[in-house]
């Protein structure tokens, strides 16, 4: 009887752990990032405009060229929904600035 209770508790704890890890690793996140470090297609984004999907403090996600891109600003904070333009693209960084 005691062995059955221990196994039941162990299974419940395991399921809770899996759900916790699944949730906090972004599987349930509604904002999927399309860019990858070193992606050569990122170079084509320079000069393109987009809209921030998250707050940029100074790093966040913006929708640029039809993709969600992890980007950063030059130390300024931008709110979600701000219009931005890509001003610099390096191997692993996309820099944006606010536009009118």
TORBA-960897 format. One record per atom (N, C-alpha, C, O, CB): x, y, z; residue in three letters; atom name. Coordinates in Angstrom, 3 decimals. Glycine has a CB too. Example, Ala and Ser with C-alpha at 12.3 -4.5 7.8 and 13.67 -1.06 7.14 Angstrom:
(pt (13.190; -5.690; 7.800); ALA; N)
(pt (12.300; -4.500; 7.800); ALA; CA)
(pt (13.200; -3.300; 7.800); ALA; C)
(pt (14.236; -3.319; 8.465); ALA; O)
(pt (11.308; -4.473; 9.046); ALA; CB)
(pt (12.850; -2.250; 7.080); SER; N)
(pt (13.670; -1.060; 7.140); SER; CA)
(pt (12.900; 0.030; 7.870); SER; C)
(pt (13.409; 1.138; 8.039); SER; O)
(pt (14.084; -0.598; 5.725); SER; CB)
% end
This chain:
(pt (0.821; -1.195; 0.000); UNK; N)
(pt (0.000; 0.000; 0.000); UNK; CA)
(pt (0.864; 1.259; 0.000); UNK; C)
(pt (0.635; 2.177; -0.787); UNK; O)
(pt (-0.934; -0.002; 1.204); UNK; CB)
(pt (1.857; 1.295; 0.886); UNK; N)
(pt (2.741; 2.452; 0.979); UNK; CA)
(pt (3.546; 2.619; -0.313); UNK; C)
(pt (3.790; 3.737; -0.767); UNK; O)
(pt (3.689; 2.310; 2.187); UNK; CB)
(pt (3.945; 1.505; -0.886); UNK; N)
(pt (4.707; 1.547; -2.133); UNK; CA)
(pt (3.864; 2.150; -3.259); UNK; C)
(pt (4.389; 2.909; -4.074); UNK; O)
(pt (5.185; 0.131; -2.522); UNK; CB)
(pt (2.598; 1.836; -3.319); UNK; N)
(pt (1.690; 2.381; -4.336); UNK; CA)
(pt (1.535; 3.890; -4.172); UNK; C)
(pt (1.523; 4.623; -5.160); UNK; O)
(pt (0.311; 1.697; -4.252); UNK; CB)
(pt (1.421; 4.348; -2.956); UNK; N)
(pt (1.293; 5.781; -2.682); UNK; CA)
(pt (2.560; 6.515; -3.104); UNK; C)
(pt (2.488; 7.586; -3.708); UNK; O)
(pt (1.005; 6.028; -1.184); UNK; CB)
(pt (3.702; 5.953; -2.794); UNK; N)
(pt (4.979; 6.580; -3.170); UNK; CA)
(pt (5.099; 6.664; -4.683); UNK; C)
(pt (5.505; 7.702; -5.207); UNK; O)
(pt (6.175; 5.792; -2.584); UNK; CB)
(pt (4.753; 5.589; -5.404); UNK; N)
(pt (4.814; 5.608; -6.872); UNK; CA)
(pt (3.854; 6.640; -7.447); UNK; C)
(pt (4.199; 7.338; -8.401); UNK; O)
(pt (4.492; 4.219; -7.442); UNK; CB)
(pt (2.669; 6.746; -6.891); UNK; N)
(pt (1.676; 7.715; -7.365); UNK; CA)
(pt (2.181; 9.139; -7.175); UNK; C)
(pt (2.071; 9.962; -8.084); UNK; O)
(pt (0.339; 7.524; -6.628); UNK; CB)
(pt (2.728; 9.433; -6.016); UNK; N)
(pt (3.274; 10.762; -5.741); UNK; CA)
(pt (4.450; 11.055; -6.669); UNK; C)
(pt (4.584; 12.172; -7.168); UNK; O)
(pt (3.714; 10.875; -4.265); UNK; CB)
(pt (5.297; 10.063; -6.899); UNK; N)
(pt (6.445; 10.237; -7.797); UNK; CA)
(pt (5.992; 10.569; -9.211); UNK; C)
(pt (6.570; 11.448; -9.850); UNK; O)
(pt (7.311; 8.974; -7.811); UNK; CB)
(pt (4.985; 9.893; -9.703); UNK; N)
(pt (4.476; 10.147; -11.053); UNK; CA)
(pt (3.856; 11.540; -11.144); UNK; C)
(pt (4.070; 12.251; -12.126); UNK; O)
(pt (3.441; 9.079; -11.449); UNK; CB)
(pt (3.100; 11.926; -10.139); UNK; N)
(pt (2.493; 13.267; -10.126); UNK; CA)
(pt (3.574; 14.341; -10.115); UNK; C)
(pt (3.480; 15.317; -10.859); UNK; O)
(pt (1.563; 13.435; -8.898); UNK; CB)
(pt (4.591; 14.175; -9.290); UNK; N)
(pt (5.682; 15.155; -9.236); UNK; CA)
(pt (6.435; 15.223; -10.563); UNK; C)
(pt (6.815; 16.309; -11.000); UNK; O)
(pt (6.654; 14.806; -8.101); UNK; CB)
(pt (6.652; 14.094; -11.196); UNK; N)
(pt (7.329; 14.066; -12.489); UNK; CA)
(pt (6.516; 14.815; -13.549); UNK; C)
(pt (7.068; 15.608; -14.312); UNK; O)
(pt (7.573; 12.615; -12.933); UNK; CB)
(pt (5.216; 14.564; -13.595); UNK; N)
(pt (4.348; 15.246; -14.562); UNK; CA)
(pt (4.345; 16.756; -14.308); UNK; C)
(pt (4.414; 17.539; -15.255); UNK; O)
(pt (2.904; 14.687; -14.486); UNK; CB)
(pt (4.266; 17.165; -13.061); UNK; N)
(pt (4.317; 18.596; -12.733); UNK; CA)
(pt (5.644; 19.217; -13.146); UNK; C)
(pt (5.670; 20.339; -13.651); UNK; O)
(pt (4.091; 18.807; -11.235); UNK; CB)
(pt (6.734; 18.509; -12.940); UNK; N)
(pt (8.054; 19.002; -13.338); UNK; CA)
(pt (8.134; 19.181; -14.853); UNK; C)
(pt (8.627; 20.204; -15.329); UNK; O)
(pt (9.153; 18.040; -12.860); UNK; CB)
(pt (7.658; 18.202; -15.608); UNK; N)
(pt (7.682; 18.284; -17.069); UNK; CA)
(pt (6.845; 19.466; -17.549); UNK; C)
(pt (7.277; 20.203; -18.436); UNK; O)
(pt (7.165; 16.973; -17.695); UNK; CB)
(pt (5.665; 19.657; -16.984); UNK; N)
(pt (4.819; 20.787; -17.366); UNK; CA)
(pt (5.488; 22.117; -17.031); UNK; C)
(pt (5.424; 23.061; -17.819); UNK; O)
(pt (3.460; 20.694; -16.669); UNK; CB)
(pt (6.122; 22.194; -15.877); UNK; N)
(pt (6.829; 23.412; -15.467); UNK; CA)
(pt (7.950; 23.742; -16.454); UNK; C)
(pt (8.056; 24.881; -16.909); UNK; O)
(pt (7.405; 23.251; -14.041); UNK; CB)
(pt (8.774; 22.767; -16.785); UNK; N)
(pt (9.880; 22.985; -17.725); UNK; CA)
(pt (9.343; 23.360; -19.097); UNK; C)
(pt (9.873; 24.268; -19.737); UNK; O)
(pt (10.767; 21.728; -17.827); UNK; CB)
(pt (8.312; 22.685; -19.556); UNK; N)
(pt (7.706; 22.953; -20.862); UNK; CA)
(pt (7.191; 24.381; -20.932); UNK; C)
(pt (7.409; 25.061; -21.935); UNK; O)
(pt (6.565; 21.966; -21.143); UNK; CB)
(pt (6.520; 24.846; -19.905); UNK; N)
(pt (5.967; 26.197; -19.881); UNK; CA)
(pt (7.065; 27.255; -19.863); UNK; C)
(pt (7.003; 28.215; -20.631); UNK; O)
(pt (5.059; 26.372; -18.672); UNK; CB)
(pt (8.061; 27.099; -19.008); UNK; N)
(pt (9.072; 28.131; -18.827); UNK; CA)
(pt (10.208; 28.086; -19.842); UNK; C)
(pt (11.075; 28.959; -19.808); UNK; O)
(pt (9.638; 28.026; -17.466); UNK; CB)
(pt (10.242; 27.120; -20.728); UNK; N)
(pt (11.243; 27.129; -21.794); UNK; CA)
(pt (10.691; 27.740; -23.068); UNK; C)
(pt (11.352; 27.713; -24.106); UNK; O)
(pt (11.739; 25.717; -22.071); UNK; CB)
(pt (9.486; 28.289; -23.003); UNK; N)
(pt (8.949; 29.024; -24.139); UNK; CA)
(pt (8.111; 28.224; -25.105); UNK; C)
(pt (7.711; 28.754; -26.142); UNK; O)
(pt (10.041; 29.620; -24.871); UNK; CB)
(pt (7.828; 26.973; -24.811); UNK; N)
(pt (7.002; 26.170; -25.716); UNK; CA)
(pt (5.619; 26.791; -25.847); UNK; C)
(pt (5.019; 26.753; -26.921); UNK; O)
(pt (6.892; 24.711; -25.214); UNK; CB)
(pt (5.113; 27.361; -24.765); UNK; N)
(pt (3.795; 27.975; -24.800); UNK; CA)
(pt (3.845; 29.453; -25.150); UNK; C)
(pt (2.808; 30.117; -25.159); UNK; O)
(pt (3.114; 27.794; -23.478); UNK; CB)
(pt (5.018; 29.976; -25.435); UNK; N)
(pt (5.158; 31.391; -25.754); UNK; CA)
(pt (4.480; 31.708; -27.079); UNK; C)
(pt (4.586; 30.941; -28.036); UNK; O)
(pt (6.637; 31.789; -25.802); UNK; CB)
(pt (3.782; 32.843; -27.134); UNK; N)
(pt (3.084; 33.223; -28.360); UNK; CA)
(pt (4.007; 33.957; -29.324); UNK; C)
(pt (3.625; 34.195; -30.469); UNK; O)
(pt (1.878; 34.093; -28.032); UNK; CB)
(pt (5.198; 34.318; -28.895); UNK; N)
(pt (6.131; 35.042; -29.753); UNK; CA)
(pt (7.305; 34.144; -30.089); UNK; C)
(pt (8.235; 33.998; -29.294); UNK; O)
(pt (6.617; 36.344; -29.074); UNK; CB)
(pt (7.262; 33.545; -31.262); UNK; N)
(pt (8.346; 32.681; -31.720); UNK; CA)
(pt (9.394; 33.545; -32.408); UNK; C)
(pt (9.050; 34.427; -33.195); UNK; O)
(pt (7.819; 31.569; -32.681); UNK; CB)
(pt (10.647; 33.305; -32.124); UNK; N)
(pt (11.735; 34.058; -32.731); UNK; CA)
(pt (12.194; 33.324; -33.975); UNK; C)
(pt (12.523; 32.139; -33.919); UNK; O)
(pt (12.910; 34.256; -31.735); UNK; CB)
(pt (12.218; 34.031; -35.105); UNK; N)
(pt (12.589; 33.424; -36.366); UNK; CA)
(pt (14.075; 33.576; -36.680); UNK; C)
(pt (14.607; 32.837; -37.509); UNK; O)
(pt (11.773; 34.022; -37.471); UNK; CB)
(pt (14.750; 34.519; -36.033); UNK; N)
(pt (16.156; 34.760; -36.359); UNK; CA)
(pt (17.070; 33.833; -35.578); UNK; C)
(pt (16.753; 33.418; -34.463); UNK; O)
(pt (16.528; 36.212; -36.079); UNK; CB)
(pt (18.200; 33.517; -36.175); UNK; N)
(pt (19.212; 32.703; -35.518); UNK; CA)
(pt (20.538; 33.442; -35.602); UNK; C)
(pt (20.773; 34.207; -36.538); UNK; O)
(pt (19.312; 31.284; -36.164); UNK; CB)
(pt (21.385; 33.218; -34.645); UNK; N)
(pt (22.702; 33.834; -34.635); UNK; CA)
(pt (23.484; 33.445; -35.883); UNK; C)
(pt (23.569; 32.264; -36.222); UNK; O)
(pt (23.474; 33.433; -33.375); UNK; CB)
(pt (24.054; 34.431; -36.563); UNK; N)
(pt (24.873; 34.168; -37.735); UNK; CA)
(pt (24.080; 33.904; -39.001); UNK; C)
(pt (24.658; 33.476; -40.001); UNK; O)
(pt (25.754; 33.015; -37.468); UNK; CB)
(pt (22.775; 34.144; -38.994); UNK; N)
(pt (21.927; 33.919; -40.163); UNK; CA)
(pt (22.270; 34.949; -41.244); UNK; C)
(pt (22.145; 36.148; -40.999); UNK; O)
(pt (20.416; 34.004; -39.779); UNK; CB)
(pt (22.705; 34.505; -42.448); UNK; N)
(pt (23.071; 35.456; -43.495); UNK; CA)
(pt (21.898; 36.288; -43.996); UNK; C)
(pt (22.113; 37.379; -44.525); UNK; O)
(pt (23.684; 34.722; -44.646); UNK; CB)
(pt (20.672; 35.813; -43.847); UNK; N)
(pt (19.498; 36.565; -44.277); UNK; CA)
(pt (19.268; 37.814; -43.427); UNK; C)
(pt (18.574; 38.734; -43.858); UNK; O)
(pt (18.271; 35.679; -44.228); UNK; CB)
(pt (19.840; 37.855; -42.233); UNK; N)
(pt (19.678; 39.030; -41.385); UNK; CA)
(pt (20.305; 40.266; -42.022); UNK; C)
(pt (19.838; 41.380; -41.785); UNK; O)
(pt (20.292; 38.780; -40.013); UNK; CB)
(pt (21.352; 40.093; -42.823); UNK; N)
(pt (22.006; 41.228; -43.481); UNK; CA)
(pt (21.023; 41.971; -44.387); UNK; C)
(pt (21.160; 43.176; -44.597); UNK; O)
(pt (23.222; 40.749; -44.300); UNK; CB)
(pt (20.037; 41.259; -44.920); UNK; N)
(pt (19.056; 41.863; -45.820); UNK; CA)
(pt (18.062; 42.764; -45.088); UNK; C)
(pt (17.301; 43.492; -45.725); UNK; O)
(pt (18.305; 40.778; -46.561); UNK; CB)
(pt (18.063; 42.722; -43.771); UNK; N)
(pt (17.116; 43.514; -42.987); UNK; CA)
(pt (17.541; 44.970; -42.820); UNK; C)
(pt (16.718; 45.806; -42.448); UNK; O)
(pt (16.937; 42.891; -41.632); UNK; CB)
(pt (18.799; 45.290; -43.084); UNK; N)
(pt (19.283; 46.655; -42.852); UNK; CA)
(pt (18.439; 47.646; -43.642); UNK; C)
(pt (18.258; 47.504; -44.852); UNK; O)
(pt (20.777; 46.785; -43.245); UNK; CB)
(pt (17.920; 48.664; -42.933); UNK; N)
(pt (17.084; 49.690; -43.534); UNK; CA)
(pt (15.594; 49.376; -43.512); UNK; C)
(pt (14.774; 50.260; -43.756); UNK; O)
(pt (17.511; 49.911; -44.931); UNK; CB)
(pt (15.234; 48.126; -43.223); UNK; N)
(pt (13.817; 47.750; -43.199); UNK; CA)
(pt (13.161; 48.247; -41.927); UNK; C)
(pt (13.811; 48.439; -40.899); UNK; O)
(pt (13.653; 46.226; -43.319); UNK; CB)
(pt (11.854; 48.451; -42.021); UNK; N)
(pt (11.077; 48.932; -40.879); UNK; CA)
(pt (10.211; 47.814; -40.325); UNK; C)
(pt (9.874; 46.855; -41.018); UNK; O)
(pt (10.204; 50.136; -41.279); UNK; CB)
(pt (9.863; 47.967; -39.055); UNK; N)
(pt (9.025; 46.977; -38.410); UNK; CA)
(pt (8.357; 47.545; -37.179); UNK; C)
(pt (8.348; 48.756; -36.960); UNK; O)
(pt (9.833; 45.758; -38.047); UNK; CB)
(pt (7.802; 46.660; -36.381); UNK; N)
(pt (7.061; 47.029; -35.187); UNK; CA)
(pt (7.512; 46.136; -34.036); UNK; C)
(pt (7.640; 44.923; -34.201); UNK; O)
(pt (5.528; 46.909; -35.420); UNK; CB)
(pt (7.753; 46.735; -32.874); UNK; N)
(pt (8.193; 45.930; -31.735); UNK; CA)
(pt (7.044; 45.057; -31.240); UNK; C)
(pt (5.914; 45.524; -31.099); UNK; O)
(pt (8.717; 46.834; -30.593); UNK; CB)
(pt (7.345; 43.789; -30.980); UNK; N)
(pt (6.361; 42.839; -30.458); UNK; CA)
(pt (6.427; 42.759; -28.941); UNK; C)
(pt (5.459; 42.380; -28.282); UNK; O)
(pt (6.581; 41.452; -31.065); UNK; CB)
(pt (7.597; 43.126; -28.391); UNK; N)
(pt (7.790; 43.163; -26.940); UNK; CA)
(pt (8.453; 44.490; -26.612); UNK; C)
(pt (8.888; 45.208; -27.512); UNK; O)
(pt (8.655; 41.943; -26.428); UNK; CB)
(pt (8.533; 44.818; -25.334); UNK; N)
(pt (9.335; 45.973; -24.928); UNK; CA)
(pt (10.790; 45.670; -25.246); UNK; C)
(pt (11.242; 44.539; -25.073); UNK; O)
(pt (9.146; 46.299; -23.404); UNK; CB)
(pt (11.528; 46.677; -25.712); UNK; N)
(pt (12.970; 46.536; -25.926); UNK; CA)
(pt (13.649; 47.270; -24.782); UNK; C)
(pt (13.570; 48.496; -24.692); UNK; O)
(pt (13.424; 47.104; -27.339); UNK; CB)
(pt (14.330; 46.511; -23.888); UNK; N)
(pt (14.944; 47.095; -22.678); UNK; CA)
(pt (16.380; 46.688; -22.524); UNK; C)
(pt (16.629; 46.029; -21.514); UNK; O)
(pt (14.177; 46.689; -21.438); UNK; CB)
(pt (17.305; 46.941; -23.286); UNK; N)
(pt (17.195; 47.402; -24.669); UNK; CA)
(pt (17.026; 46.269; -25.662); UNK; C)
(pt (16.989; 46.522; -26.867); UNK; O)
(pt (18.403; 48.205; -25.035); UNK; CB)
(pt (16.920; 45.009; -25.196); UNK; N)
(pt (16.767; 43.882; -26.110); UNK; CA)
(pt (15.344; 43.349; -26.036); UNK; C)
(pt (14.721; 43.336; -24.974); UNK; O)
(pt (17.782; 42.766; -25.780); UNK; CB)
(pt (14.838; 42.906; -27.193); UNK; N)
(pt (13.494; 42.346; -27.262); UNK; CA)
(pt (13.240; 41.775; -28.640); UNK; C)
(pt (14.174; 41.401; -29.349); UNK; O)
(pt (12.440; 43.406; -26.921); UNK; CB)
(pt (11.969; 41.707; -29.020); UNK; N)
(pt (11.595; 41.115; -30.297); UNK; CA)
(pt (10.793; 42.126; -31.108); UNK; C)
(pt (9.905; 42.800; -30.586); UNK; O)
(pt (10.783; 39.813; -30.086); UNK; CB)
(pt (11.125; 42.218; -32.400); UNK; N)
(pt (10.396; 43.088; -33.318); UNK; CA)
(pt (9.992; 42.267; -34.542); UNK; C)
(pt (10.683; 41.322; -34.924); UNK; O)
(pt (11.259; 44.329; -33.732); UNK; CB)
(pt (8.882; 42.632; -35.141); UNK; N)
(pt (8.416; 41.994; -36.380); UNK; CA)
(pt (8.954; 42.834; -37.531); UNK; C)
(pt (8.496; 43.952; -37.770); UNK; O)
(pt (6.826; 41.879; -36.434); UNK; CB)
(pt (9.941; 42.273; -38.245); UNK; N)
(pt (10.609; 42.985; -39.344); UNK; CA)
(pt (10.669; 42.049; -40.542); UNK; C)
(pt (11.116; 40.908; -40.421); UNK; O)
(pt (12.052; 43.466; -38.931); UNK; CB)
(pt (10.224; 42.522; -41.686); UNK; N)
(pt (10.280; 41.701; -42.894); UNK; CA)
(pt (9.466; 40.426; -42.782); UNK; C)
(pt (9.821; 39.406; -43.374); UNK; O)
(pt (11.702; 41.355; -43.210); UNK; CB)
(pt (8.373; 40.476; -42.025); UNK; N)
(pt (7.513; 39.314; -41.885); UNK; CA)
(pt (7.999; 38.261; -40.916); UNK; C)
(pt (7.419; 37.178; -40.837); UNK; O)
(pt (7.332; 38.699; -43.187); UNK; CB)
(pt (9.069; 38.563; -40.165); UNK; N)
(pt (9.619; 37.603; -39.208); UNK; CA)
(pt (9.807; 38.261; -37.851); UNK; C)
(pt (10.030; 39.468; -37.759); UNK; O)
(pt (10.956; 37.032; -39.715); UNK; CB)
(pt (9.716; 37.451; -36.795); UNK; N)
(pt (10.023; 37.926; -35.448); UNK; CA)
(pt (11.522; 37.833; -35.253); UNK; C)
(pt (12.103; 36.750; -35.318); UNK; O)
(pt (9.259; 37.105; -34.356); UNK; CB)
(pt (12.143; 38.979; -35.012); UNK; N)
(pt (13.603; 39.069; -34.927); UNK; CA)
(pt (14.000; 39.563; -33.539); UNK; C)
(pt (13.459; 40.554; -33.047); UNK; O)
(pt (14.170; 40.013; -36.028); UNK; CB)
(pt (14.955; 38.862; -32.909); UNK; N)
(pt (15.527; 39.358; -31.650); UNK; CA)
(pt (16.432; 40.524; -32.007); UNK; C)
(pt (17.339; 40.386; -32.827); UNK; O)
(pt (16.321; 38.227; -30.870); UNK; CB)
(pt (16.185; 41.669; -31.392); UNK; N)
(pt (16.961; 42.862; -31.728); UNK; CA)
(pt (17.247; 43.665; -30.469); UNK; C)
(pt (16.767; 43.355; -29.379); UNK; O)
(pt (16.215; 43.731; -32.765); UNK; CB)
(pt (18.042; 44.702; -30.658); UNK; N)
(pt (18.435; 45.551; -29.543); UNK; CA)
(pt (18.464; 47.001; -30.000); UNK; C)
(pt (18.472; 47.285; -31.198); UNK; O)
(pt (19.811; 45.126; -28.979); UNK; CB)
(pt (18.479; 47.912; -29.040); UNK; N)
(pt (18.609; 49.340; -29.336); UNK; CA)
(pt (19.958; 49.813; -28.804); UNK; C)
(pt (20.678; 49.066; -28.141); UNK; O)
(pt (17.430; 50.168; -28.705); UNK; CB)
(pt (20.281; 51.052; -29.104); UNK; N)
(pt (21.511; 51.641; -28.561); UNK; CA)
(pt (21.234; 52.197; -27.169); UNK; C)
(pt (21.296; 53.408; -26.954); UNK; O)
(pt (22.057; 52.759; -29.498); UNK; CB)
(pt (20.930; 51.311; -26.229); UNK; N)
(pt (20.739; 51.627; -24.805); UNK; CA)
(pt (19.472; 52.419; -24.512); UNK; C)
(pt (19.321; 52.908; -23.393); UNK; O)
(pt (21.919; 52.398; -24.299); UNK; CB)
(pt (18.546; 52.571; -25.472); UNK; N)
(pt (17.272; 53.219; -25.183); UNK; CA)
(pt (16.199; 52.156; -25.013); UNK; C)
(pt (16.292; 51.071; -25.587); UNK; O)
(pt (16.886; 54.218; -26.304); UNK; CB)
(pt (15.189; 52.469; -24.230); UNK; N)
(pt (14.082; 51.542; -24.019); UNK; CA)
(pt (12.938; 51.928; -24.943); UNK; C)
(pt (12.599; 53.106; -25.054); UNK; O)
(pt (13.620; 51.544; -22.531); UNK; CB)
(pt (12.339; 50.938; -25.611); UNK; N)
(pt (11.196; 51.162; -26.481); UNK; CA)
(pt (10.042; 50.285; -26.022); UNK; C)
(pt (10.242; 49.136; -25.628); UNK; O)
(pt (11.554; 50.874; -27.958); UNK; CB)
(pt (8.837; 50.833; -26.075); UNK; N)
(pt (7.645; 50.091; -25.667); UNK; CA)
(pt (7.150; 49.188; -26.784); UNK; C)
(pt (7.446; 49.405; -27.959); UNK; O)
(pt (6.538; 51.051; -25.245); UNK; CB)
(pt (6.393; 48.175; -26.396); UNK; N)
(pt (5.747; 47.280; -27.359); UNK; CA)
(pt (4.869; 48.119; -28.283); UNK; C)
(pt (4.152; 49.011; -27.830); UNK; O)
(pt (4.901; 46.173; -26.631); UNK; CB)
(pt (4.932; 47.826; -29.590); UNK; N)
(pt (4.125; 48.543; -30.570); UNK; CA)
(pt (4.807; 49.756; -31.188); UNK; C)
(pt (4.178; 50.490; -31.951); UNK; O)
(pt (2.865; 48.975; -29.938); UNK; CB)
(pt (6.077; 49.981; -30.875); UNK; N)
(pt (6.829; 51.114; -31.410); UNK; CA)
(pt (7.336; 50.794; -32.816); UNK; C)
(pt (7.804; 49.686; -33.075); UNK; O)
(pt (8.010; 51.473; -30.480); UNK; CB)
(pt (7.240; 51.774; -33.726); UNK; N)
(pt (7.774; 51.600; -35.079); UNK; CA)
(pt (9.290; 51.745; -35.026); UNK; C)
(pt (9.811; 52.673; -34.406); UNK; O)
(pt (7.148; 52.635; -36.077); UNK; CB)
(pt (9.997; 50.820; -35.681); UNK; N)
(pt (11.462; 50.825; -35.657); UNK; CA)
(pt (12.023; 50.596; -37.058); UNK; C)
(pt (11.322; 50.142; -37.963); UNK; O)
(pt (11.990; 49.747; -34.689); UNK; CB)
(pt (13.314; 50.926; -37.213); UNK; N)
(pt (14.051; 50.674; -38.449); UNK; CA)
(pt (15.377; 50.023; -38.078); UNK; C)
(pt (16.000; 50.390; -37.082); UNK; O)
(pt (14.277; 51.998; -39.266); UNK; CB)
(pt (15.804; 49.054; -38.883); UNK; N)
(pt (17.078; 48.372; -38.645); UNK; CA)
(pt (18.204; 49.296; -39.112); UNK; C)
(pt (18.235; 49.712; -40.271); UNK; O)
(pt (17.136; 46.982; -39.391); UNK; CB)
(pt (19.130; 49.613; -38.198); UNK; N)
(pt (20.240; 50.506; -38.531); UNK; CA)
(pt (21.576; 49.782; -38.623); UNK; C)
(pt (22.521; 50.296; -39.221); UNK; O)
(pt (20.337; 51.605; -37.507); UNK; CB)
(pt (21.661; 48.596; -38.037); UNK; N)
(pt (22.926; 47.858; -38.061); UNK; CA)
(pt (22.653; 46.367; -37.926); UNK; C)
(pt (21.801; 45.946; -37.144); UNK; O)
(pt (23.871; 48.340; -36.931); UNK; CB)
(pt (23.381; 45.584; -38.691); UNK; N)
(pt (23.296; 44.126; -38.578); UNK; CA)
(pt (24.716; 43.586; -38.538); UNK; C)
(pt (25.503; 43.808; -39.458); UNK; O)
(pt (22.478; 43.493; -39.770); UNK; CB)
(pt (25.037; 42.877; -37.462); UNK; N)
(pt (26.338; 42.214; -37.378); UNK; CA)
(pt (26.069; 40.714; -37.329); UNK; C)
(pt (24.926; 40.283; -37.486); UNK; O)
(pt (27.167; 42.699; -36.115); UNK; CB)
(pt (27.087; 39.936; -37.118); UNK; N)
(pt (26.950; 38.487; -37.164); UNK; CA)
(pt (25.873; 37.956; -36.231); UNK; C)
(pt (25.133; 37.038; -36.586); UNK; O)
(pt (28.258; 37.849; -36.828); UNK; CB)
(pt (25.785; 38.532; -35.041); UNK; N)
(pt (24.825; 38.007; -34.065); UNK; CA)
(pt (23.941; 39.086; -33.422); UNK; C)
(pt (23.357; 38.859; -32.362); UNK; O)
(pt (25.568; 37.269; -32.983); UNK; CB)
(pt (23.842; 40.258; -34.061); UNK; N)
(pt (23.089; 41.351; -33.442); UNK; CA)
(pt (22.386; 42.180; -34.509); UNK; C)
(pt (22.971; 42.527; -35.535); UNK; O)
(pt (24.021; 42.245; -32.598); UNK; CB)
(pt (21.106; 42.495; -34.243); UNK; N)
(pt (20.315; 43.387; -35.088); UNK; CA)
(pt (19.989; 44.594; -34.231); UNK; C)
(pt (19.345; 44.461; -33.190); UNK; O)
(pt (19.002; 42.685; -35.646); UNK; CB)
(pt (20.433; 45.789; -34.664); UNK; N)
(pt (20.209; 47.021; -33.908); UNK; CA)
(pt (19.127; 47.832; -34.618); UNK; C)
(pt (19.169; 48.029; -35.833); UNK; O)
(pt (21.533; 47.850; -33.765); UNK; CB)
(pt (18.149; 48.302; -33.821); UNK; N)
(pt (17.059; 49.102; -34.371); UNK; CA)
(pt (17.005; 50.454; -33.679); UNK; C)
(pt (17.566; 50.646; -32.600); UNK; O)
(pt (15.713; 48.368; -34.224); UNK; CB)
(pt (16.307; 51.395; -34.335); UNK; N)
(pt (16.041; 52.692; -33.719); UNK; CA)
(pt (14.591; 53.048; -33.975); UNK; C)
(pt (13.978; 52.564; -34.927); UNK; O)
(pt (16.995; 53.796; -34.270); UNK; CB)
(pt (14.049; 53.899; -33.120); UNK; N)
(pt (12.660; 54.317; -33.260); UNK; CA)
(pt (12.515; 55.258; -34.450); UNK; C)
(pt (13.375; 56.103; -34.697); UNK; O)
(pt (12.162; 54.998; -31.969); UNK; CB)
(pt (11.412; 55.100; -35.185); UNK; N)
(pt (11.100; 55.999; -36.303); UNK; CA)
(pt (9.706; 56.565; -36.116); UNK; C)
(pt (8.886; 55.997; -35.395); UNK; O)
(pt (11.210; 55.262; -37.667); UNK; CB)
(pt (9.442; 57.683; -36.767); UNK; N)
(pt (8.121; 58.324; -36.685); UNK; CA)
(pt (7.127; 57.653; -37.579); UNK; C)
(pt (5.968; 58.065; -37.631); UNK; O)
(pt (8.211; 59.785; -37.043); UNK; CB)
% end
